[in-house]
Amino acid sequence: MTLEQALDQLRPFQPKVPADALEIIRNNWHDAEPVLLTEMDQRIDQPLEEDGSALFLYALYLCAEMQCEAAFERYVRILRLPNLLLDTLIGDILTEDMNQMLARTCGGRIDALKALVEDETVNEYARSQALMALVNLVVAGTYAREEAEQYCADLLARRLERRPSHIWDAAASMAERLHIKTALPLIKSAYQHGWTDSGFQSFEEIKSALSGPSGEGSLTAWREKTAVFDTAREISFFARNWVEKDNLPEPDPMELLEEPRAARRRSQSKTAKIGRNEPCPCGSGKKYKKCCIDRKDIPSSEETPEDGDLLNLADEWIAAGYYYLEQDWPHKALTCWWQGWREAQIILPKSVQAPDREECNELFASCDFFSNWLQDYLLILEENFERNSVAAQNGLEFCRQAEGRFPAMNLQLKCFFMGTRSSLLLALGSPEEAFSVLTQIIELQPNSARGYVALAEILSEDAWRYNLRPDIDRARELLLQAREKATDCEDWDVEIRLEDLKLYE
């Protein structure tokens, strides 16, 4: 087997790890290393571009196994990605194996690991993995235990931000593993302030561990566990859940319509099972919740077609989205509504410049008003985009297209679109563009607190969600501007938010 053939065997997502191919790559590491590093670079640069290849994941593990120091900077770049992109790219690999990957490739770059640990713009679990990598180095004998103990104490005393974060749990775990008894008062203080998560590990558990023997036995066990890093063994934890994607047909989104169609047919035979957002069986064309939901005897209409009062495919996609929301499947709903928006653009009259025109409403029976559906779409996006990178990408495109398609939409709806667009931009790693959008909202609605509050939130309490460094002074300035200029401050709790900022002082 040639090296090229071995690499090709790592591309399919298949449950069986190709051990022979891995051995060929190990034996030809000088030539394989640049190929794997290039694969890592390409995926890091385009974390949302799914190429259907498992080679990137194998590259992560092989570079760690072979202690490739050039891979360390790639791991760091991965860990500095925004939360959504980080999760999309490596998922549970972050918490399962990243600490060993960092420790095996850092080549003594302790300061680089510390920089990750102390950077509050980095994902909290990524920071924790960097800290655990330092523990691994102590166990391996390449980082002085005394220095690690002092660093742990410094973290707990002054280096970590004063807010809840998993990095506090990691620091407490480090103190426990290295048996740093002097850190106990600092750990207790962290628990008292609520910066740690007692569900992860209670203070009593840590206190008990630090009160016992030195724990050299557990460190020895950890040393034995981490001494050997075998790609086949480590990656098999994930590979066993893989399927051979090359042998599967591309998923057909039309399949999402089958269940709502069946539900509509059942609802026509049993009115008791009518969904709130389904067409009312009386034939009025309204939703059931807006019509006969409170009536005991619901009149039926012979004119109601088998699939309900749906007018077109876009209408059916919209109805399917509402169906999946009622079933508590928001991600399926978002997929349906993305398809519905694409279909709606085909049939919407080009002369219509605003979504609240009657011409739009007449095209859709699945919603009372077309503009209301657009707002529902935005609301569900806001609630779910951080857990679904595809929905975030599609949602950003939806916002851009809708804002361009309806230049005459009312100012309130326009700012709603812009606010959602800014959130999506932040999640997808474009903070400067997001800030520009929020600034435009303030300029468009200087007498409304909405824009001031949205930007102030991102610069304070929500900064961690988007991997940003808090700017409390700027947040306070924005809220003071709102108090001076806006007429709806009470609606947006401006005074309460100003008080809350004092917690960061």
FIDREN-728706 format. One record per residue (C-alpha): residue number from 1; x, y, z; residue in one letter. Coordinates in steps of 0.1 Angstrom, whole numbers. Last residue first. Layout:
N
(NUM; (X; Y; Z); 'a')
...
***
This chain:
505
(505; (-168; 465; 388); 'e')
(504; (-186; 437; 369); 'y')
(503; (-216; 436; 393); 'l')
(502; (-220; 473; 388); 'k')
(501; (-232; 465; 353); 'l')
(500; (-264; 451; 368); 'd')
(499; (-274; 486; 381); 'e')
(498; (-272; 500; 345); 'l')
(497; (-292; 470; 333); 'r')
(496; (-320; 477; 358); 'i')
(495; (-321; 514; 347); 'e')
(494; (-323; 504; 310); 'v')
(493; (-351; 478; 316); 'd')
(492; (-360; 477; 279); 'w')
(491; (-397; 487; 282); 'd')
(490; (-387; 513; 308); 'e')
(489; (-362; 529; 284); 'c')
(488; (-390; 535; 258); 'd')
(487; (-385; 572; 250); 't')
(486; (-348; 569; 241); 'a')
(485; (-324; 599; 241); 'k')
(484; (-309; 604; 276); 'e')
(483; (-315; 569; 291); 'r')
(482; (-304; 554; 258); 'a')
(481; (-272; 574; 259); 'q')
(480; (-266; 562; 295); 'l')
(479; (-271; 526; 283); 'l')
(478; (-245; 531; 256); 'l')
(477; (-220; 547; 280); 'e')
(476; (-225; 518; 304); 'r')
(475; (-217; 493; 277); 'a')
(474; (-186; 513; 267); 'r')
(473; (-173; 512; 302); 'd')
(472; (-181; 475; 306); 'i')
(471; (-161; 465; 276); 'd')
(470; (-162; 427; 278); 'p')
(469; (-137; 407; 256); 'r')
(468; (-156; 388; 229); 'l')
(467; (-159; 351; 223); 'n')
(466; (-195; 354; 212); 'y')
(465; (-213; 339; 242); 'r')
(464; (-186; 353; 265); 'w')
(463; (-196; 389; 256); 'a')
(462; (-232; 383; 265); 'd')
(461; (-231; 400; 300); 'e')
(460; (-211; 430; 289); 's')
(459; (-202; 442; 254); 'l')
(458; (-229; 421; 238); 'i')
(457; (-255; 434; 262); 'e')
(456; (-245; 470; 256); 'a')
(455; (-249; 465; 218); 'l')
(454; (-285; 451; 222); 'a')
(453; (-294; 478; 248); 'v')
(452; (-283; 507; 227); 'y')
(451; (-301; 493; 196); 'g')
(450; (-334; 487; 215); 'r')
(449; (-335; 519; 235); 'a')
(448; (-356; 536; 209); 's')
(447; (-353; 574; 202); 'n')
(446; (-322; 570; 181); 'p')
(445; (-340; 544; 158); 'q')
(444; (-322; 544; 124); 'l')
(443; (-288; 555; 139); 'e')
(442; (-291; 530; 168); 'i')
(441; (-299; 503; 143); 'i')
(440; (-269; 513; 122); 'q')
(439; (-247; 509; 152); 't')
(438; (-260; 474; 156); 'l')
(437; (-251; 466; 120); 'v')
(436; (-216; 480; 123); 's')
(435; (-211; 460; 155); 'f')
(434; (-221; 428; 136); 'a')
(433; (-197; 436; 108); 'e')
(432; (-168; 440; 133); 'e')
(431; (-179; 408; 151); 'p')
(430; (-177; 385; 121); 's')
(429; (-171; 350; 136); 'g')
(428; (-202; 330; 127); 'l')
(427; (-218; 336; 161); 'a')
(426; (-212; 373; 158); 'l')
(425; (-227; 375; 123); 'l')
(424; (-257; 355; 134); 'l')
(423; (-264; 379; 163); 's')
(422; (-259; 409; 140); 's')
(421; (-284; 394; 115); 'r')
(420; (-310; 390; 142); 't')
(419; (-307; 426; 151); 'g')
(418; (-309; 437; 115); 'm')
(417; (-340; 417; 108); 'f')
(416; (-357; 432; 139); 'f')
(415; (-345; 466; 128); 'c')
(414; (-362; 461; 95); 'k')
(413; (-394; 449; 112); 'l')
(412; (-396; 481; 132); 'q')
(411; (-387; 503; 103); 'l')
(410; (-415; 491; 81); 'n')
(409; (-405; 471; 50); 'm')
(408; (-400; 493; 20); 'a')
(407; (-367; 476; 8); 'p')
(406; (-384; 442; 8); 'f')
(405; (-362; 418; -12); 'r')
(404; (-329; 433; 1); 'g')
(403; (-338; 429; 37); 'e')
(402; (-353; 395; 29); 'a')
(401; (-321; 383; 11); 'q')
(400; (-298; 395; 39); 'r')
(399; (-319; 380; 66); 'c')
(398; (-324; 347; 48); 'f')
(397; (-286; 344; 41); 'e')
(396; (-279; 349; 78); 'l')
(395; (-305; 323; 86); 'g')
(394; (-291; 298; 62); 'n')
(393; (-256; 302; 78); 'q')
(392; (-270; 300; 113); 'a')
(391; (-293; 271; 105); 'a')
(390; (-263; 252; 91); 'v')
(389; (-242; 261; 122); 's')
(388; (-269; 246; 146); 'n')
(387; (-266; 250; 183); 'r')
(386; (-261; 288; 185); 'e')
(385; (-288; 293; 159); 'f')
(384; (-316; 281; 182); 'n')
(383; (-334; 309; 200); 'e')
(382; (-325; 338; 177); 'e')
(381; (-335; 316; 146); 'l')
(380; (-368; 308; 162); 'i')
(379; (-375; 345; 167); 'l')
(378; (-365; 354; 132); 'l')
(377; (-387; 328; 116); 'y')
(376; (-416; 340; 138); 'd')
(375; (-410; 375; 125); 'q')
(374; (-411; 364; 89); 'l')
(373; (-443; 344; 97); 'w')
(372; (-459; 376; 110); 'n')
(371; (-450; 394; 78); 's')
(370; (-469; 368; 58); 'f')
(369; (-500; 374; 79); 'f')
(368; (-524; 348; 94); 'd')
(367; (-500; 320; 85); 'c')
(366; (-506; 287; 67); 's')
(365; (-529; 302; 41); 'a')
(364; (-502; 319; 22); 'f')
(363; (-504; 336; -12); 'l')
(362; (-532; 360; -2); 'e')
(361; (-511; 374; 26); 'n')
(360; (-484; 385; 1); 'c')
(359; (-507; 404; -22); 'e')
(358; (-522; 420; 10); 'e')
(357; (-490; 439; 16); 'r')
(356; (-472; 433; 49); 'd')
(355; (-440; 420; 33); 'p')
(354; (-430; 453; 17); 'a')
(353; (-417; 460; -18); 'q')
(352; (-443; 441; -38); 'v')
(351; (-438; 447; -75); 's')
(350; (-417; 416; -79); 'k')
(349; (-448; 395; -70); 'p')
(348; (-438; 367; -45); 'l')
(347; (-439; 333; -63); 'i')
(346; (-402; 325; -66); 'i')
(345; (-392; 342; -34); 'q')
(344; (-417; 321; -15); 'a')
(343; (-399; 289; -26); 'e')
(342; (-366; 299; -11); 'r')
(341; (-384; 312; 21); 'w')
(340; (-403; 279; 24); 'g')
(339; (-371; 259; 21); 'q')
(338; (-355; 280; 49); 'w')
(337; (-387; 276; 68); 'w')
(336; (-386; 238; 65); 'c')
(335; (-350; 237; 77); 't')
(334; (-358; 260; 106); 'l')
(333; (-387; 238; 116); 'a')
(332; (-365; 207; 116); 'k')
(331; (-341; 226; 139); 'h')
(330; (-370; 236; 161); 'p')
(329; (-382; 201; 168); 'w')
(328; (-406; 207; 198); 'd')
(327; (-435; 189; 181); 'q')
(326; (-454; 222; 180); 'e')
(325; (-424; 237; 163); 'l')
(324; (-424; 208; 138); 'y')
(323; (-459; 216; 128); 'y')
(322; (-452; 253; 124); 'y')
(321; (-423; 245; 101); 'g')
(320; (-445; 221; 81); 'a')
(319; (-471; 249; 76); 'a')
(318; (-443; 272; 62); 'i')
(317; (-431; 244; 39); 'w')
(316; (-467; 239; 27); 'e')
(315; (-471; 276; 19); 'd')
(314; (-439; 275; -1); 'a')
(313; (-453; 245; -20); 'l')
(312; (-485; 263; -29); 'n')
(311; (-520; 271; -18); 'l')
(310; (-524; 252; 14); 'l')
(309; (-561; 249; 26); 'd')
(308; (-557; 214; 40); 'g')
(307; (-540; 185; 23); 'd')
(306; (-572; 167; 15); 'e')
(305; (-590; 198; 2); 'p')
(304; (-615; 217; 24); 't')
(303; (-645; 225; 3); 'e')
(302; (-667; 200; 21); 'e')
(301; (-663; 221; 52); 's')
(300; (-665; 208; 87); 's')
(299; (-682; 226; 116); 'p')
(298; (-665; 222; 149); 'i')
(297; (-689; 213; 178); 'd')
(296; (-672; 221; 211); 'k')
(295; (-660; 256; 200); 'r')
(294; (-629; 271; 217); 'd')
(293; (-605; 262; 189); 'i')
(292; (-629; 274; 162); 'c')
(291; (-610; 304; 147); 'c')
(290; (-576; 319; 155); 'k')
(289; (-562; 287; 171); 'k')
(288; (-575; 267; 141); 'y')
(287; (-556; 289; 117); 'k')
(286; (-577; 309; 93); 'k')
(285; (-589; 298; 58); 'g')
(284; (-625; 298; 70); 's')
(283; (-630; 262; 59); 'g')
(282; (-645; 249; 92); 'c')
(281; (-616; 225; 94); 'p')
(280; (-593; 253; 107); 'c')
(279; (-560; 253; 90); 'p')
(278; (-532; 241; 112); 'e')
(277; (-514; 263; 137); 'n')
(276; (-532; 250; 168); 'r')
(275; (-529; 214; 157); 'g')
(274; (-561; 195; 151); 'i')
(273; (-562; 163; 170); 'k')
(272; (-598; 166; 182); 'a')
(271; (-609; 171; 147); 't')
(270; (-603; 135; 139); 'k')
(269; (-607; 126; 102); 's')
(268; (-594; 160; 91); 'q')
(267; (-567; 160; 117); 's')
(266; (-554; 126; 105); 'r')
(265; (-549; 139; 69); 'r')
(264; (-532; 170; 83); 'r')
(263; (-508; 148; 104); 'a')
(262; (-499; 127; 74); 'a')
(261; (-490; 158; 55); 'r')
(260; (-470; 171; 84); 'p')
(259; (-451; 137; 85); 'e')
(258; (-443; 137; 48); 'e')
(257; (-431; 172; 44); 'l')
(256; (-397; 166; 60); 'l')
(255; (-390; 140; 33); 'e')
(254; (-389; 169; 8); 'm')
(253; (-355; 178; 24); 'p')
(252; (-340; 148; 5); 'd')
(251; (-308; 137; 23); 'p')
(250; (-280; 129; -2); 'e')
(249; (-279; 91; -8); 'p')
(248; (-257; 71; 16); 'l')
(247; (-227; 50; 4); 'n')
(246; (-202; 78; 5); 'd')
(245; (-214; 86; 40); 'k')
(244; (-201; 53; 54); 'e')
(243; (-216; 57; 89); 'v')
(242; (-198; 70; 119); 'w')
(241; (-208; 60; 154); 'n')
(240; (-179; 36; 159); 'r')
(239; (-156; 63; 146); 'a')
(238; (-161; 85; 176); 'f')
(237; (-146; 63; 204); 'f')
(236; (-125; 47; 176); 's')
(235; (-106; 79; 174); 'i')
(234; (-86; 72; 207); 'e')
(233; (-78; 36; 201); 'r')
(232; (-68; 39; 164); 'a')
(231; (-48; 71; 171); 't')
(230; (-28; 56; 199); 'd')
(229; (-15; 80; 226); 'f')
(228; (8; 63; 250); 'v')
(227; (20; 80; 282); 'a')
(226; (-15; 94; 289); 't')
(225; (-29; 64; 308); 'k')
(224; (3; 55; 326); 'e')
(223; (8; 90; 338); 'r')
(222; (-29; 92; 349); 'w')
(221; (-24; 60; 370); 'a')
(220; (7; 75; 385); 't')
(219; (-12; 107; 393); 'l')
(218; (-39; 87; 409); 's')
(217; (-13; 69; 431); 'g')
(216; (4; 101; 440); 'e')
(215; (-28; 113; 456); 'g')
(214; (-11; 131; 485); 's')
(213; (-32; 113; 511); 'p')
(212; (-66; 128; 522); 'g')
(211; (-77; 163; 531); 's')
(210; (-73; 175; 495); 'l')
(209; (-97; 148; 483); 'a')
(208; (-123; 155; 510); 's')
(207; (-122; 193; 503); 'k')
(206; (-126; 186; 466); 'i')
(205; (-156; 164; 472); 'e')
(204; (-171; 188; 497); 'e')
(203; (-167; 217; 472); 'f')
(202; (-189; 197; 448); 's')
(201; (-179; 187; 413); 'q')
(200; (-197; 193; 380); 'f')
(199; (-230; 199; 397); 'g')
(198; (-213; 223; 421); 's')
(197; (-205; 246; 391); 'd')
(196; (-179; 272; 400); 't')
(195; (-182; 309; 398); 'w')
(194; (-210; 309; 423); 'g')
(193; (-194; 334; 447); 'h')
(192; (-193; 308; 476); 'q')
(191; (-179; 282; 452); 'y')
(190; (-150; 305; 442); 'a')
(189; (-144; 314; 479); 's')
(188; (-141; 277; 487); 'k')
(187; (-116; 272; 459); 'i')
(186; (-95; 301; 473); 'l')
(185; (-96; 286; 508); 'p')
(184; (-86; 252; 494); 'l')
(183; (-56; 264; 473); 'a')
(182; (-31; 258; 501); 't')
(181; (-39; 220; 499); 'k')
(180; (-25; 218; 464); 'i')
(179; (-30; 180; 458); 'h')
(178; (-18; 181; 422); 'l')
(177; (-51; 164; 411); 'r')
(176; (-72; 185; 435); 'e')
(175; (-56; 218; 425); 'a')
(174; (-61; 210; 389); 'm')
(173; (-97; 201; 395); 's')
(172; (-103; 235; 411); 'a')
(171; (-87; 252; 382); 'a')
(170; (-108; 232; 358); 'a')
(169; (-140; 241; 377); 'd')
(168; (-130; 277; 376); 'w')
(167; (-124; 274; 338); 'i')
(166; (-160; 262; 335); 'h')
(165; (-171; 297; 339); 's')
(164; (-192; 318; 363); 'p')
(163; (-179; 353; 367); 'r')
(162; (-149; 370; 383); 'r')
(161; (-124; 367; 356); 'e')
(160; (-94; 344; 363); 'l')
(159; (-59; 357; 371); 'r')
(158; (-63; 369; 407); 'r')
(157; (-65; 343; 434); 'a')
(156; (-77; 311; 416); 'l')
(155; (-53; 317; 387); 'l')
(154; (-25; 326; 410); 'd')
(153; (-30; 294; 430); 'a')
(152; (-29; 273; 399); 'c')
(151; (3; 291; 387); 'y')
(150; (20; 284; 420); 'q')
(149; (11; 247; 418); 'e')
(148; (23; 245; 382); 'a')
(147; (56; 261; 391); 'e')
(146; (61; 237; 420); 'e')
(145; (52; 207; 398); 'r')
(144; (79; 217; 372); 'a')
(143; (67; 210; 337); 'y')
(142; (82; 182; 316); 't')
(141; (77; 154; 341); 'g')
(140; (49; 136; 323); 'a')
(139; (25; 142; 352); 'v')
(138; (35; 179; 352); 'v')
(137; (29; 180; 314); 'l')
(136; (-5; 164; 318); 'n')
(135; (-14; 190; 344); 'v')
(134; (-4; 217; 319); 'l')
(133; (-27; 201; 293); 'a')
(132; (-54; 202; 319); 'm')
(131; (-51; 240; 317); 'l')
(130; (-53; 241; 279); 'a')
(129; (-84; 218; 281); 'q')
(128; (-100; 242; 305); 's')
(127; (-95; 271; 282); 'r')
(126; (-111; 251; 254); 'a')
(125; (-140; 244; 277); 'y')
(124; (-145; 281; 284); 'e')
(123; (-144; 290; 247); 'n')
(122; (-117; 317; 243); 'v')
(121; (-126; 354; 247); 't')
(120; (-117; 350; 284); 'e')
(119; (-81; 345; 276); 'd')
(118; (-64; 333; 308); 'e')
(117; (-62; 296; 299); 'v')
(116; (-52; 302; 262); 'l')
(115; (-24; 325; 272); 'a')
(114; (-13; 299; 298); 'k')
(113; (-10; 274; 270); 'l')
(112; (11; 297; 249); 'a')
(111; (33; 305; 279); 'd')
(110; (40; 268; 284); 'i')
(109; (55; 264; 249); 'r')
(108; (76; 234; 260); 'g')
(107; (72; 215; 228); 'g')
(106; (34; 221; 227); 'c')
(105; (28; 189; 207); 't')
(104; (20; 162; 233); 'r')
(103; (4; 185; 258); 'a')
(102; (-19; 201; 233); 'l')
(101; (-32; 169; 218); 'm')
(100; (-35; 154; 253); 'q')
(99; (-57; 183; 265); 'n')
(98; (-77; 180; 232); 'm')
(97; (-88; 145; 238); 'd')
(96; (-123; 141; 252); 'e')
(95; (-134; 177; 259); 't')
(94; (-126; 191; 225); 'l')
(93; (-131; 159; 206); 'i')
(92; (-168; 163; 216); 'd')
(91; (-175; 186; 186); 'g')
(90; (-144; 192; 164); 'i')
(89; (-154; 216; 136); 'l')
(88; (-190; 224; 144); 't')
(87; (-183; 229; 181); 'd')
(86; (-154; 253; 173); 'l')
(85; (-175; 272; 147); 'l')
(84; (-203; 278; 172); 'l')
(83; (-181; 288; 200); 'n')
(82; (-160; 313; 180); 'p')
(81; (-126; 298; 170); 'l')
(80; (-97; 303; 194); 'r')
(79; (-95; 266; 201); 'l')
(78; (-90; 258; 165); 'i')
(77; (-62; 283; 161); 'r')
(76; (-45; 268; 192); 'v')
(75; (-48; 233; 177); 'y')
(74; (-32; 246; 145); 'r')
(73; (-3; 262; 165); 'e')
(72; (3; 228; 181); 'f')
(71; (4; 209; 148); 'a')
(70; (39; 221; 140); 'a')
(69; (51; 203; 172); 'e')
(68; (41; 169; 157); 'c')
(67; (41; 146; 187); 'q')
(66; (35; 116; 164); 'm')
(65; (4; 107; 184); 'e')
(64; (-8; 143; 184); 'a')
(63; (-3; 147; 147); 'c')
(62; (-21; 114; 141); 'l')
(61; (-51; 124; 162); 'y')
(60; (-58; 158; 145); 'l')
(59; (-50; 144; 111); 'a')
(58; (-75; 116; 116); 'y')
(57; (-101; 142; 121); 'l')
(56; (-91; 161; 90); 'f')
(55; (-91; 129; 70); 'l')
(54; (-127; 122; 78); 'a')
(53; (-139; 136; 45); 's')
(52; (-173; 148; 35); 'g')
(51; (-160; 182; 25); 'd')
(50; (-181; 202; 51); 'e')
(49; (-172; 239; 46); 'e')
(48; (-182; 254; 79); 'l')
(47; (-147; 254; 94); 'p')
(46; (-132; 271; 63); 'q')
(45; (-98; 283; 74); 'd')
(44; (-96; 256; 101); 'i')
(43; (-106; 230; 75); 'r')
(42; (-79; 241; 50); 'q')
(41; (-52; 243; 76); 'd')
(40; (-59; 209; 90); 'm')
(39; (-57; 193; 56); 'e')
(38; (-24; 211; 50); 't')
(37; (-10; 198; 82); 'l')
(36; (-20; 162; 72); 'l')
(35; (-3; 165; 38); 'v')
(34; (28; 181; 54); 'p')
(33; (31; 152; 79); 'e')
(32; (27; 123; 54); 'a')
(31; (60; 127; 37); 'd')
(30; (82; 127; 69); 'h')
(29; (57; 103; 86); 'w')
(28; (62; 74; 62); 'n')
(27; (62; 46; 88); 'n')
(26; (34; 63; 107); 'r')
(25; (14; 67; 75); 'i')
(24; (18; 31; 66); 'i')
(23; (8; 21; 101); 'e')
(22; (-24; 42; 99); 'l')
(21; (-33; 25; 66); 'a')
(20; (-30; -9; 82); 'd')
(19; (-52; 1; 111); 'a')
(18; (-81; 13; 89); 'p')
(17; (-106; 22; 117); 'v')
(16; (-139; 4; 112); 'k')
(15; (-169; 26; 117); 'p')
(14; (-165; 44; 84); 'q')
(13; (-164; 81; 75); 'f')
(12; (-144; 78; 43); 'p')
(11; (-111; 98; 40); 'r')
(10; (-87; 77; 60); 'l')
(9; (-84; 50; 32); 'q')
(8; (-73; 78; 8); 'd')
(7; (-44; 85; 31); 'l')
(6; (-32; 49; 29); 'a')
(5; (-36; 49; -9); 'q')
(4; (-14; 80; -11); 'e')
(3; (12; 65; 12); 'l')
(2; (14; 34; -10); 't')
(1; (0; 0; 0); 'm')
***
